[in-house]
Amino acid sequence: MTDRPAAPPSASDADHRATTAEHAEPAEHAAATDTAPAPAESDVPPGAEPHPAVDSTEFALAHLRVLRRGQRREDARSTLYVIYCLAVFSCIWAVPYLAAAANAARSGAAQGLIAERTLAVLPSLVVVVTALVLLTGARSACWRGPVLLSRPDAAWLLPHPIVRARVLLPVLRRTALIAASGGAVLGAMAGFALQAVTATPWWATTSAGLWWGTVTGLLCTAVRVWVQRRQQRLTRAGAREFTLLRAGVGLLAVSAGLVACARLAPGGPDWPATLLVWSGPWAWPALPLTAAAGQFGGAAGWGTAAAGVLLSGATLALLGRWALRDAPRVPARVLRLQSTVAHQLTAALYSFDLGGARRLASGVYRRAPARWRPEPPRTRWLLVPWRDLLALLRAPGRMTGTLVWALAATAVVRFAAETSGELRVLASALGLALLSRAAGRAAVGAELDGADPMRSGPLPWPRGRLALRHAPLPIAVLGLAVAAGTALLAVTTGPQPSTLTLLAAVPACTAAALAGAYRGQMPPHLLIGTDTAMGNTGALNVLLWHCRAPLVLLLLATPAYPLLPHPYALLWFGALTAGLLWWALVRARRR
């Protein structure tokens, strides 16, 4: 048998041996000669962290980049495909409307009452949108922060002695780039469309919208970093930070609504809108857009736009500096938890389990025991509403959402009462959609029973009759919210009896919410759609399946709503409510 020649060493082994020999020669030379003694512990300044002799972060990251080269190519292809899909979707749906806005600006077709009303509500609208974006971003950072690692990185890379800033800061920069790009595109589109109702050139409104969207996206990212750094404290039982934040945004939304109603009134003052857009960092990014829309007029408008750029830019620089400081300090436990939740949430969304995804997102909050609870009822028929009230009190976010959506529906219906024709029908449909959303937020008991049929097992009623017993509480909450909104609008803008007609739609919206709560698991065959020129219809099938109860309500209630309070319209809404309740009963029996 002949000896087989040894294989030559690979390039990586040769480099490793050369590096080892290079580092070994000084060590052998130091062992052979007299060297100075090692510095004592007292030589290290107090409070200084000992630095390792060799920083292994770059070697580890370079090694991971080599190993993940193929996966990075696949991720890049997926990102490019998503960008392509978004571009195609924008060209199909957004470009025609933008072209129509440009044509309306040239011909002056949008000038008149529509332009006056749009400009009157613009300051309130942009301020509320900015505040809601910041609030939504802060809430989402509790379960998915801007510094989000993959599960292998969070489980394997973080425990190693590496410089965490070199791992986490690139992730933060990528998230900030995505947020800024998305905000810039949406803001520029809004600014371009605004030229149809103003006399300002298109480049001015587009630039102002671009600044508004970009700064709002970056501010949202900075706020999310601040929340992620303190996630354990903000999600503990009894934490009040988000409660105060929601209350502040709600107060701002109510103030903005009152400002809009005051400007819509004949001879309304302009100083409340000016005060609103100067109210704080949540409004400063919108200053250039409101100035470009002619809110301040003349040279004062350009000065206001410049001041808004300076104020929002300074705020962004300050918050960005804090974000760069806080990002490497996010606790490893939070990073591991959020990577796991994000992975499970993605799986739930791919399977179109929207209820499971919502429960995963809300599962990071630790609930405190209720300090106040209503006394148990003494009558049997109040037992289910009492349980629903307890569930609603345990989720204050749902109660707040119910009130906000109901008040928004009342304001939209108040606006619809002053219009006519197609605009009135569209405004009525929007008001019914908002009220249906409020009913869905209030029907928390039906949603819990629909997700877990065993929850109602000890109760002495069949599932069908139990579904109907969930209706009284949402009807009562929505009725009180609509009545309060009507009274508030009557005090601020004058009485309008037509807004009370929204009370006739409350039972129908509640019945639609009950039918949607008992929808069950989605049939898998809906994912197999039909191939068309616009793509496969599987996603559309899934969307229609999840939203079919509100869609049925809108299709059947919108034509009859402008006829209220005619007796025939009331009779139609009563029949629609009975039909939706029967649908909810049938679907609950099948669970």
Secondary structure, DSSP 8 states (H G I E B T S, - for coil): ----------HHHHHHHHHHHHHHHHHHHHHHS-------GGGS-TT-----SS--HHHHHHHHHHHTHHHHHHHHHHHHHHHHHHHHHHHHHHHHHHHHHHHHHHHTTTTTHHHHHHHHHHHHHHHHHHHHHHHHHHHHTTTS-SS---HHIIIIITTSS--THHHHHHHHHHHHHHHHHHHHHHHHHHHHHHGGGSSS-HHHHHHHHHHHHHHHHHHHHHHHHHHHHTHHHHTSTT--HHHHHHHHHHHHHHHHHHHHHHHHSTT--SHHHHHHHTSSTTTGGGHHHHHHTTSS-HHHHHHHHHHHHHHHHHHHHHHHHHHHHHGGGS-HHHHHHHHHHHHHHHHHHHTT-HHHHHHHHHTTS-----S------SSGGGHHHHHHHHHHHH-HHHHHHHHHHHHHHHHHHHHHTT--THHHHHHHHHHHHHHHHHHHHH-HHHHHHHH-GGGGTTSSS-HHHHHHHTSHHHHHHHHHHHHHHHHHHHHHH---GGGGGHHHHHHHHHHHHHHHHT--S--GGGGS--EETTEESHHHHHHHHHTHHHHHHHHHHTTTGGGTTSHHHHHHHHHHHHHHHHHHHHHHHT-
